[in-house]
Every structure is written in C-alpha cells, then in structure tokens.
Amino acid sequence: MRRLLHPFVLVVSAILLAGYAYVAARLTSTAPVQAALAAPFVMVWILPVVYWFGDRDRQGRVHEWVQALSFLCMGWLSFLLVLTVGRDVLLLATAALPPLAAVHRLLDAAGAAWVPVAALVAVCVGALAALRGPYVRRVDIPVEGLAPDLDGLRIVQISDLHVGPTMRLAYVQRVVDMTKELAPDLIALTGDIVDGSVPRLAPHVAPLEALASGDRAFFVLGNHDYYSGAAPWTAHFEAMGFRVLRNAHVTIARGAARLLIGGVIDFAARMSDPDARPRPDLATDGDARPAFRLLLAHNPKIAPLAEQAGFDLQLSGHTHAGQFFPWTFVIHLVHGPHAAGLSRRGRLWVYVSAGTGTWGPPVRLGTRP
C-alpha cells in the first residue's frame, strides 16, 4: 500500500485521471463507452505499479506482455489526447466562422467517432516503423585540423536500445548484424541499453558481446541503466568485453595520431551517491593534447561542460528525438539546440542519436531509430 502512495505513482495517477476525464467528456456521453475508454487508462496506470515497483527478477513473460500492452496503450492515449485537443480547437475555429458551419457540424457529429480510430491508426503505423528498425544514419563530421591518420575514422553509436519488454533478442541481433556490416573502427554504447535486471535480460543482450572484440568497444551508462542496477550491469558489460567509462578516459593510437576517448556517468548516478555527477574534466588528460578528444555522455545537457573540458566531439542519446508526435516538437523545448542530430557549441561538435530502440510505446512517428 505504501508503494501506491509514492509521489511518482500519485503524479501519474493524477495525470491519467485528468486525461481520462477530459477525453471521456469530449468524445462521448454514453456511460458504457466511457467505461470502456477507462480500460487503456487503467492499463497505463498499472505499469508503474507492476514494473517500476515490482521485483523485476521474478517477473515472467506474462508481466512482460502486460508491460508491452501498457506501453501500446500509452502511445494510443497520447495520440488520442492530441487528436481530441485538435478536434476541439477546430470546433472552436469553425464555430466562429459561419462559412465553415457545415464543417463544424461534421466535426461535432462524426469527429468524435473518428478520433479513436485515427489514434489507433497512428499507433499501428508508428509501431510498424519502430519494429522494422533499426536504421543506419550516416553522419560526416567536418572536424577542423583533424590528423590525417584519423580522417575517415568510423564510429558506430548504439544508444537507447532499451532492451526490455518490447526490445528483445531478435531486435538486438539485428543491431549487431548491421553493426558488423559497417566495419567500424570504434563502437560507442551511449547509455540506456537496458530496462530490467541482469538475470532477466542477460540472454537478450548476449549478442552485443560479438561487438566487444579487441579494444574498440566502449560503454557509458544512461539513466535507465542506473534504474536497472548500475553495479551489476557494469560488471556484466565489462565481462562481455566492453570498456565502461565512468568519469574516465583511455587514449589509443591510430597511426601517428592519438585519440582520447572519455566517458562520464549520468545525472542519475545521484540515486545511489548524492555527490556523484558527470565530470568531463575528469574524463580527459589535462594539459596533454591528443589529436582528437571524443566524449561519450548519455545526456546531451553535458555539452557546456564538455566544451569547457576541451573535447572535439560529444556523442549522446537520451532524447530519442522525441520518438513520436507531438514529443518530436516538445523535445526541442527541453533540450534546445542539442535535442537531436548534429549541432555545434563553440569548437565542440555534438551528435545526439535518435535512439537505436524505443522506450515506452514501441512507436516511431516523425523519427527513425
């Protein structure tokens, strides 16, 4: 009972209750339909109780199906709310314009029935786009003064894979196969690789071990990796052969050039250590100047600190580029110039991945994984 009174659950409950009250009032006045409409809201409400506050090690396939269904309901409700608001805006606009009286009557009479259908179509299209992934996005970064031996260096970034209820073994294997085909010089895992415990997900992340051969594979933890257990996952990825960078760096040689690869912890590290914070200044080597400095940081908001520390390129994730409408626009309000794709801050280049997988609803609409 105490877990149900957790602030997070209370906030989620309040948001869902308000959303349900609005949508139910605007789309139907029939009690049975309103009752049926409550079902997906209840499914989404169950998610934090069953998943985030349950014993993940004991959750079986039934729990995972419940979580996956809850995530799909979450996506449908997101589209449903946006379309309901859009319909209401159109109703207000057409009511104020007599020439559009016929449009107003049509929206008022039939629009309510089409809103749930349109939301369902959006979820289906978005789910198909997400599950057909991943996709390769090739980005050339024009670094000034780059050493000739580093020109053409190929880095494959895997970020926000979110192995868990909806991202499973088959998807991870596709990621690994596509990565091998690209023949990268370096592989960078920039956080949020897992959503669950090592005992539950170890078989599903196992294909990633094939990418860790040699001294070319690096990993920094994201906030969801911390939620899932930073210490056991760090040990697991190190056992697979990945170099886990926690406010640390390594320097490797490529011909006559030196390449520094730094990595920082995530802001979520404060969950277990209130004094922990990402320190790009500790992820470099001070006065020594290698030919190129690369920083792996899950959250793009670290960019100002990375610039101060003298890095040339920062690879991040976290934002998913919004993942689907309307969050594809909202994310730019939250993360500004470093919300998605390639941007620059002074001499620092920042590339923010749209995510290799999906979190929450396995839906992509307006972005590609």
Secondary structure, 3 states (H helix, E strand, C coil): CCHHHCHHHHHHHHHHHHHHHHHHHHHCCCHHHHHHHHHHHHHHHHHHHHHHCCCHHHCCHHHHHHHHHHHHHHHHHHHHHHHHHHHHHHHHHHHCCHHHHHHHHHHHHHHHHHHHHHHHHHHHHHHHHHHCCCCCCCCCCCCCCCCHHHCCCCEEEECCCCECCCECHHHHHHHHHHHHHHCCCEEEECCCCECCCHHHHHHHHHHHHHHCCCCCEEECCCHHHHHCCHHHHHHHHHHHCCEECCCEEEEEEECCEEEEEEECCCHHHHHCCCCCCCCHHHHCCCCCCCCEEEEECCCHHHHHHHHHCCCCEEEECCCHHHCECCHHHHHHHHHHHHCCEEEEECCEEEEECCCCCCCCCCCCECCCC
